[in-house]
């Protein structure tokens, strides 16, 4: 279901706000790096970049149980998760109207800790496959010790919104008469050529599922 906009997720510019799950899900599914912010137990704000994956109606994140952020989340702290894709630079005829084209999502709420080890292992595999599709199938099995040593938290998409800007600059009417160039510069993020870590056994080459990522676009 589409989350109803709350006072905290209502976008200031109505034309850029999106509250439908189709848009929110598409933006989340186009990336795998989020910034997670909260006020920790000591009262200090913390924002940490974290890998994530959307699984149905939740966003999964993981980390060491010893970190301040994970301890605070397990204790029930409210969290703000944001994802942003920069699609272009918008060059106007005045500094005031310069902007950027982007797609972003904000998710608010409290995360649940995945106690069940089987669910946690499946979540870790899903995060791995979000980074590199089909990667988990080509790895050694994750050990119980590794699963127990990793905290996985699920943030529900019950309070979320998207904000999107597209198109050219919006200048003041009189500024269109100025001999100043206006337009956009697209921004595209791509993957480069994989490099060997120097420890591969003889005969082990770059696998096809890694090759398939080369040249593909992060931002969809």
LINKA-V272613 format. One record per backbone hydrogen bond with DSSP energy under -0.5 kcal/mol. NH is the residue of the N-H (numbers start at 1). CO is the residue of the C=O. If there is no record, write none. Layout:
{{NH;CO} {NH;CO}}
//
This chain:
{{9;6} {10;6} {14;12} {16;13} {17;13} {17;14} {18;162} {24;20} {25;21} {26;22} {27;23} {28;24} {29;25} {30;26} {30;27} {31;28} {34;32} {34;50} {35;82} {36;34} {36;48} {37;35} {37;80} {38;46} {40;38} {40;44} {43;40} {46;38} {48;36} {50;34} {52;32} {53;60} {55;53} {55;58} {58;55} {59;155} {60;53} {61;153} {62;51} {63;151} {65;149} {67;64} {71;67} {72;68} {73;69} {74;70} {75;71} {76;73} {77;72} {79;109} {80;37} {81;107} {82;35} {83;105} {85;103} {87;85} {87;101} {88;101} {89;185} {90;99} {91;89} {91;183} {92;90} {97;94} {98;95} {99;90} {101;88} {102;165} {103;85} {104;163} {105;83} {106;161} {107;81} {108;159} {109;79} {112;154} {114;152} {115;113} {120;116} {121;117} {122;118} {123;119} {124;120} {125;121} {126;122} {127;123} {128;124} {129;125} {130;126} {131;127} {132;128} {135;132} {138;135} {139;136} {147;143} {148;144} {149;145} {150;147} {151;63} {153;61} {154;112} {155;59} {155;153} {156;110} {156;154} {157;57} {159;156} {161;106} {162;18} {163;104} {164;16} {165;102} {171;169} {175;172} {176;172} {176;173} {177;174} {178;175} {180;178} {183;91} {185;89} {186;184} {187;87} {190;188} {191;216} {204;201} {205;203} {210;207} {211;207} {212;208} {213;210} {214;210} {214;211} {215;191} {216;213} {218;189} {220;217}}
//
